[in-house]
Amino acid sequence: MPCLDRPTVTDNITQVTKRTNMWIFKSSIGRKFIMSLSGLFLIIFLLLHGCINLLAVYDAINVNSEFPTELYNQACHVMGTNILVQIMVPVLALGFIVHIIYALWLTLLNRKARGNDRYAIFTRAKIDWASKNMFALGIIVLGLLVFHLTHFWSKMQLQEWTGGESAEGYQLVVQTFSNVWVSILYLVWLVAIWFHLTHGFWSALQTLGWNNKKWFNRLHVISYIVATLLVLIFAVVVVYFGFIYSGPQSLTEAVPFAEANVATLPII
């Protein structure tokens, strides 16, 4: 009786890899899985980015104090020169690209197959507004993201990479939001992000396995909390510099509290 060749470990790995690739790229669940992972990755980035932006508000509050700070400018410098950050930026860009491509892909497939259904796994009778308009919200978010990159990233981090003259981060924030219409546009952008996140966060978690009835309402509440927290972090910066702040445009123009007091002493 002839002896049949048994598959080697390499053959098994090859088969598993092929099946995984087919599952990710050809199955509906696989595409939703990639969409969800990339979305959660971007949410983590937004949280870190927002916390760094709050440093600008902290610097503004202390701009003429006895101990002025330049935490935001220092953070911007690190973001532009640190090797780990430079490695992460292409990864972040890839995350955005993957999320956008899969969003377009899923939307087209879903509309072709089921009309206006979206990519959440757990179906329900009543679909919220954000769920029905995720694609439109995504287009708004993407369009204003390009606007945002031209305002900040292209003038700061990109200049650090190309050897150009990088703008002072704090000064750029003050100048950008001194235009009330730009501030309003950013607030509109944040509203679109809020709606996008309120649906996207719980939908991503359901896709990754939390799709039972027990967690359905809980995930909705968690999504609203996460979306509101993230948007408020960014909104604080926009509102403060757009409608409240009246200090110097640059930290180099700031006069520390101690120097200001010396300047006002009478000359004897």
URLINDA-V544933 format. One line per field, one symbol per residue. ss: DSSP state (a for helix, b for strand, c for the rest). phi: phi as a letter, one per 20 degrees, with the letter a starting at -180 (. if undefined). psi: psi as a letter, one per 20 degrees, with the letter a starting at -180 (. if undefined). A space follows every 10 residues. Layout:
ss->???
phi->???
psi->???
This chain:
ss->ccccccccaa aaaaaaaaaa aaaaaacaaa aaaaaaaaaa aaaaaaaaaa aaaaaaaaaa accccccccc aaaaaaaaaa acaaaaaaaa aaaaaaaaaa aaaaaaaaaa aaaacccccc ccccccccaa aacaaaaaaa aaaaaaaaaa acaaacaaaa aaccccccaa aaaaaaacca aaaaaaaaaa aaaaaaaaaa aaaaaaaccc ccaaaaaaaa aaaaaaaaaa aaaaaaaaaa aaaacccccc aaacccaaaa aaaccccc
phi->.feefefeff ffffffffff ffffedefff ffffgfffff fffffgffff ffffffffff fdfdefcfcc fffffffffe cfffffffff ffffffffff ffffffffff ffecmdfdef ffebfddfff ffcgffffff ffffffgfff edgfecffff feneefffgf ffffffefef ffffffffgf ffffffffef fffffffepe deffegffff ffffffffff ffgffgffff eeccfceffc ffefdggfff fffeffee
psi->pqpppqprhg gggggggghg ghgghiqghg ghggggghgh ghggghgggg hghhhhgghh hjhkrhmqql hghgghgghi hphhghhhgh ggghgggggg ghgggggggg hhhkdjqajq goqrgoprgh gikhgghhgg ggghgggghh hfghieghhh hjjaopqpgg hhggggiioh hgggghhggh gghggghhgh ghhghghjim krhhighghg ggghgggggg hhghhggggg hhigpkaqhq hiiqoqgghh hhhiqqp.
